[in-house]
């Protein structure tokens, strides 16, 4: 009996030891597996600033402080991933209309970064413009920061490719689709405009505001689409955007065409009326000949650094050289673009409002 009890006790002890050893091995294996999974969930990308940034493989929540880039995310299938934004329904009404998920995003970036509110949105990454002043502040709280930019059509395409890569396979496919579209429209336009002699091209002044007079000059995306569309940038000698100039300088340039940027204000039409009644502006050829135009304004401004540059080059070509683009129907082009890239069906009224730089109708 004593011998039997001792045997049982011994067997129990051995089983316990083996059990503990097995448990230890299981825990070790689980730890290794977790490490492997974590490693698989992280990857490194190189942003537009040339910095290597480690991001999660499956990005689900995005903070985006670059105004133009919110639309890029929406176009590439990531519109519902925006949890923190620089926008409001008042600042970008068309974007909120075509991408209603924007209403769930918190404005944590304007007028200044609210780091506490940003943390509450729990973003996987934060996207900011290159050299943004908040890069370090956001990084310090453990949010990976991706800096993006573009200054011309080639870097616009690179921005789409990098954003698509961040979003995954669907984003990559849509980025390629957009790039193909942009390339085809650039070719369609420049195949025609490249044949226009320099002396026959209209001088175009792009005005961002009046009083003070703010213009956009050379080495800008505005300069690029003016040239692609068959024009000459009247302010091309003045490199850079948002340059204040005198009325005397504008009279000296004497542009054949004036294009008014709408910005976030929707005041383009009012400014056009002001030019027509102002004695100083009436001395300029563009005003004399009724060639003052309001730039279209959609989910983002067509004329500035945004995805709708693909529409801007077509609109500008038709506007500057209407006799050479008689078959280009900008209403249909705009509808097709919004349906293809923003999955939104524009009505005739909505299309007209975008093309004339107006906000959506109030419901």
Protein Blocks (a to p, Z undefined) as FASTA:
>chain_A
ZZmmmmmmmmmmmmmmmmmmmmmmmmmmmmmmmmmmmmmmpccdddfkopacdddfbacb
dcdfbfklmmmmmmnopmmmpmbdfbdfklmmmlmmmmmmlmmpccfkbfbdcfklmmmn
opabdcddehiaklmmmmmnopacdddddfbfklmmmmmmmmmmmnommlmmmmmmmmmm
mmmmmmmmmmmmmmpcfklpccddddfbghiaddddehifklmmmmmnopacfklmpgce
hiacdfklmmmnopabdcddekjnopmmmmmmmmmmmmklmmpmklmnopaccddddfbc
fklccfklmmmmmmmmmmmmmmlmmmlcfklmmmmmmmmmnopacdfklmmmmmnopacd
dZZ
